[in-house]
Amino acid sequence: MTYRTHLQHASGFLYGMLSSASFGLIPLFTLPAMDAGMDFWSILMYRFALATLMLCILLLVNRQSLRIKRYELLPLLLLAALYDGSALLLFWGYHFMASGVATTIHFTYPVLTTLLMMTFCHERSSWWRHMAVLLSVCGVWLLSSGGAHTDGGSSLPLDGLLIVLASGLCYAVYLVLVSQFKQLELRGLKLTFWVFLLGSLLLLGGTTLCGVGLQAVPDTSTWINLLLLALVPTVVSNISLIWAIRRIGSTLTSVMGALEPLTAVSVGILLFGEQFSLPIACGILLILTAVTLIVLKRSK
């Protein structure tokens, strides 16, 4: 293996770590905006709108066309709706439980993706798939009973747990459909741009229909948090993900994804004083083990 290849692999691992760690910083910028009085609808609307603008500038600077074919619009609308749903439900889940625990439960989406592929896409069943599901269920059970409630209670409310699991399910369906929509020619940042653009429009329509309305940003510090939310765990995370996959492949990049919940848990404990206990630690470990088993076995 040449020096250039070693350097490419090393940079791939760094990009993979940057992608997952930066995505795990979502609570760092979201919780202060919530504390400032903003609801999660408006926070997500600003996040996607600002990220869309940033990606648009990046694509135009790189002289990439933003055009799509007419038949791609409906699949993109469906993907945008699922991405919106996943993000909205995760943000909603922050009201019920510690942000690190919510992010870890959301991180069960690779296991849920495997279940969907087995059920609807005729992917072969195997012992390790069933083992991963069992480990994931045990991990969620430990997290739900480990004292991670936002009010300090001993267990999570069932509705909060279901909301965050639904967040992971939405993202799992999103990943399955991305792989199954063979008519979609766009990939990478262009796909992300259109998902964010259409997602912003759907959110704007949703806030109007529900009578929620788009909130004004209350102060400068909240504007900074929203800009960083759009930049770091959205644009930077997606760009570094693409660069990592190009250098070390999707399997090793997915394994690096374990830093996502670990980062969120660390931020929650160190900066927001969220609880941490042995059941929570064991639950996180079981879910990470389940996801790693899924990723490594599916690559063979």
Sequence and secondary structure as in RCSB ss.txt:
>XXXX:A:sequence
MTYRTHLQHASGFLYGMLSSASFGLIPLFTLPAMDAGMDFWSILMYRFALATLMLCILLLVNRQSLRIKRYELLP
LLLLAALYDGSALLLFWGYHFMASGVATTIHFTYPVLTTLLMMTFCHERSSWWRHMAVLLSVCGVWLLSSGGAHT
DGGSSLPLDGLLIVLASGLCYAVYLVLVSQFKQLELRGLKLTFWVFLLGSLLLLGGTTLCGVGLQAVPDTSTWIN
LLLLALVPTVVSNISLIWAIRRIGSTLTSVMGALEPLTAVSVGILLFGEQFSLPIACGILLILTAVTLIVLKRSK
>XXXX:A:secstr
  HHHHHHHHHHHHHHHHHHHHHTTHHHHHHHHHHTT  HHHHHHHHHHHHHHHHHHHHHHTT      GGGHHH
HHHHHHHHHHHHHHHHHHTTTB HHHHHHHHTTHHHHHHHHHHHHS     HHHHHHHHHHHHHHHHHHTSS BT
T  SS  HHHHHHHHHHHHHHHHHHHHHHH TT    HHHHHHHHHHHHHHHHHHHHHHTT       SHHHHHH
HHHHHIIIIIIHHHHHHHHHHHHHHHHHHHHTTHHHHHHHHHHHHHH     HHHHHHHHHHHHHHHHHHHHHT 
